[in-house]
Amino acid sequence: MAHITLIEAVTQALACEMRNDSSVVVLGEDVGVNGGVFRATQGLQQKFGAQRVIDMPLDELTIAGVTVGLAVQGMKPVAEAQFEGFIYPMMEHIACHAARLRTSTRGRMTCPAVFRSPWGGGIRAPEHHSEANEHLFTNIPGLRVVLPSSPGRAYGLLLAAIRDPDPVIFFEPKRIYRQYKEEVPDDGEALPLDVCFVLREGSDATLVTWGAQVKEALEAANVLAAQGIGVEVIDVATLTPLDFDTIRESVKKTGRCVIVHEAPKTAGFGAEIAARLAEESIYDLLAPVERVTGYDVHIPLYRLEMKYLPSVQRIVAAVKRTLTAS
Amino acid sequence: MPIAATFEIEFLQYLDAEGKLVRNDLPAFARDIRQLIELYRLMLYIRAFDTKAIALQRTGKIGTYPPTLGHEAAQVAIGSAMQEDDVFAPTYREHGTQFCRGVKAREVLQHWGGDERGSYFSAPHHDYPCCVPIATQCLLAAGSALAFKLRKEPRVAVAAVGDGGTSKGDFAGALNIAGAMQLPLVTVIINNQWAISMPRNVQTAAKTLAQKGIAAGMECLQVDGNDLIAMRTAMDYAMKRARHGHGGMLIEAITYRLSDHTTVDDAHRYRSDDEVKAAWQREPIKRMKAYLMSLNAWTDKEDESWKAECATKVDAEVNAYLQIKAEPVEAMFDYTYAELPADLATQRAAVLAAERGR
């Protein structure tokens, strides 16, 4: 059984679904001969041919529009945006067509496409290569936004994304692309796209997070456990449509919630979760909801970027504040 | 200095503004008088519809509407040159082509009358709905063309785009990939000289819009877009080579937007009456009628009786449209995802409860 990294799990899922379904095609910049700049599509063109792993001209706009056109025609395109900082030209096609065609044609046309992109900071990359911009997509109806945080969830959720009949934005936290390996059987088993993952149970506070920040959240939970504080860690790997039930149930038990994300604080997706807690869980809360996030600035270049990203210390401090608030 | 590359753009015209034949190599379809009359009738039907649609907007029976006046030859040529299995990616102003493709007038009215079901299309099921974000349809069509090529299907994707749309990256990107991958994509620029208030000569310094395809390695042609015979000839040529794997083509159809941009626009604010008056001399229906009459294939009497028939047909469509009730309120939720997510189901239930409580 293979022990693989998160990025190898992406490759494994792509290969698996390309074997299962001849309508799956991969397209993007440098995805073919080169196997992708992060090697997510390594070996796929050799295995499946240039007709199914397509090197595209250097234009994100073209990649996005062509992806929608392929999907409408009954293909299952998996497009790659080389970096999330270059995804903006794609947004018009994602918002105006991919996410909307089912509605605007009353179900006549659908767009079963996946838009994959490396995501997030912390790899000492150049400008525009380190963004956390998932919240720009979570407000688009008709779209699913998925952000796995482990090799196993990357594999199972990517399979689910490709099989889903609606368009999916699939962000891959590049900081943990190669952080650790785990056993991921290539069994073709998809994970559900509409449930949160409870990674650790605890009764004193709930940590809600996603993406690379899951690592810091779990480390913070370890630090707090050593101090006798039990923290429940929830990975919201499928941001939209949101499974709020899992979060609500956890907060009912713990009475405290800290939301952790990399993106800027104001109007980040944490704001939606905090608002839902205020609407539906206010009487279960023993302390104000805390958010540990990026600041409302552009992520700095690499000398300062780790000062921007939520740290274990900031998370631990926030959880402790919720414990002393009541 | 040595020349690195040269190019030229040909201009195709069969009928001049008076309907006189200016070439002697009429293609076969144009020698079939019955077919020409059919196409001419379609142009009249489109104009009858357009006139009625504007009246419906003025009386509040539909919302904002983009008129097609003056575009009839280009629209009929595109629609009649396509096969059923091909895919059409329109702007928001291609109702005439859509009629040729099987879209019903009542469906077009339903769309502009604020009802998404108008884009469900009883036929053809694989055509794109009217596309409002400028030129994005060019890339959607390129994607469809890529699917045809990958699946080795003898089908062609056709995109219509305006003169203003040629300024957009989507247009350039679609031509580029169609050229690079030799996709069966026919792109037709409906150059009606005006992008709302911006005239063609201010939109770009390019001498022709057709030449924008040269950079993409595309075969390009400028056509008199008010000349049905020239337009259809160009389309037949482009469709045939695309269908047989010879790649895409860019056609620039020179026409004129005789009406306002939409029913909320007032073109008098930015263009002269003299210019519009001159454009009326070149309009497509007048010259086709003159040509048919010069062949003794059509009479004023037949013209009047067909116009009356068009009015009846359009009225029947309008009446059918007016009978259509609004969708139930929950419809706004039901086509967002294949399956209704839990949160959306909650919102839907709340709306239904509120509606029942009224």
Boltz contact constraints between the chains, C-beta under 6 A:
constraints:
  - contact:
      token1: [A, 51]
      token2: [B, 150]
      max_distance: 6.0
  - contact:
      token1: [A, 57]
      token2: [B, 176]
      max_distance: 6.0
  - contact:
      token1: [A, 57]
      token2: [B, 177]
      max_distance: 6.0
  - contact:
      token1: [A, 57]
      token2: [B, 180]
      max_distance: 6.0
  - contact:
      token1: [A, 59]
      token2: [B, 173]
      max_distance: 6.0
  - contact:
      token1: [A, 61]
      token2: [B, 169]
      max_distance: 6.0
  - contact:
      token1: [A, 61]
      token2: [B, 173]
      max_distance: 6.0
  - contact:
      token1: [A, 62]
      token2: [B, 173]
      max_distance: 6.0
  - contact:
      token1: [A, 62]
      token2: [B, 177]
      max_distance: 6.0
  - contact:
      token1: [A, 65]
      token2: [B, 139]
      max_distance: 6.0
  - contact:
      token1: [A, 65]
      token2: [B, 140]
      max_distance: 6.0
  - contact:
      token1: [A, 66]
      token2: [B, 139]
      max_distance: 6.0
  - contact:
      token1: [A, 66]
      token2: [B, 142]
      max_distance: 6.0
  - contact:
      token1: [A, 66]
      token2: [B, 143]
      max_distance: 6.0
  - contact:
      token1: [A, 66]
      token2: [B, 146]
      max_distance: 6.0
  - contact:
      token1: [A, 68]
      token2: [B, 140]
      max_distance: 6.0
  - contact:
      token1: [A, 68]
      token2: [B, 143]
      max_distance: 6.0
  - contact:
      token1: [A, 69]
      token2: [B, 140]
      max_distance: 6.0
  - contact:
      token1: [A, 69]
      token2: [B, 143]
      max_distance: 6.0
  - contact:
      token1: [A, 69]
      token2: [B, 144]
      max_distance: 6.0
  - contact:
      token1: [A, 70]
      token2: [B, 143]
      max_distance: 6.0
  - contact:
      token1: [A, 70]
      token2: [B, 146]
      max_distance: 6.0
  - contact:
      token1: [A, 70]
      token2: [B, 147]
      max_distance: 6.0
  - contact:
      token1: [A, 73]
      token2: [B, 144]
      max_distance: 6.0
  - contact:
      token1: [A, 73]
      token2: [B, 147]
      max_distance: 6.0
  - contact:
      token1: [A, 75]
      token2: [B, 147]
      max_distance: 6.0
  - contact:
      token1: [A, 96]
      token2: [B, 133]
      max_distance: 6.0
  - contact:
      token1: [A, 102]
      token2: [B, 335]
      max_distance: 6.0
  - contact:
      token1: [A, 103]
      token2: [B, 335]
      max_distance: 6.0
  - contact:
      token1: [A, 103]
      token2: [B, 336]
      max_distance: 6.0
  - contact:
      token1: [A, 104]
      token2: [B, 116]
      max_distance: 6.0
  - contact:
      token1: [A, 104]
      token2: [B, 119]
      max_distance: 6.0
  - contact:
      token1: [A, 104]
      token2: [B, 129]
      max_distance: 6.0
  - contact:
      token1: [A, 105]
      token2: [B, 119]
      max_distance: 6.0
  - contact:
      token1: [A, 105]
      token2: [B, 129]
      max_distance: 6.0
  - contact:
      token1: [A, 106]
      token2: [B, 116]
      max_distance: 6.0
  - contact:
      token1: [A, 106]
      token2: [B, 117]
      max_distance: 6.0
  - contact:
      token1: [A, 106]
      token2: [B, 120]
      max_distance: 6.0
  - contact:
      token1: [A, 106]
      token2: [B, 335]
      max_distance: 6.0
  - contact:
      token1: [A, 107]
      token2: [B, 335]
      max_distance: 6.0
  - contact:
      token1: [A, 108]
      token2: [B, 120]
      max_distance: 6.0
  - contact:
      token1: [A, 141]
      token2: [B, 336]
      max_distance: 6.0
  - contact:
      token1: [A, 142]
      token2: [B, 336]
      max_distance: 6.0
  - contact:
      token1: [A, 165]
      token2: [B, 338]
      max_distance: 6.0
  - contact:
      token1: [A, 166]
      token2: [B, 337]
      max_distance: 6.0
  - contact:
      token1: [A, 166]
      token2: [B, 338]
      max_distance: 6.0
  - contact:
      token1: [A, 241]
      token2: [B, 341]
      max_distance: 6.0
  - contact:
      token1: [A, 241]
      token2: [B, 343]
      max_distance: 6.0
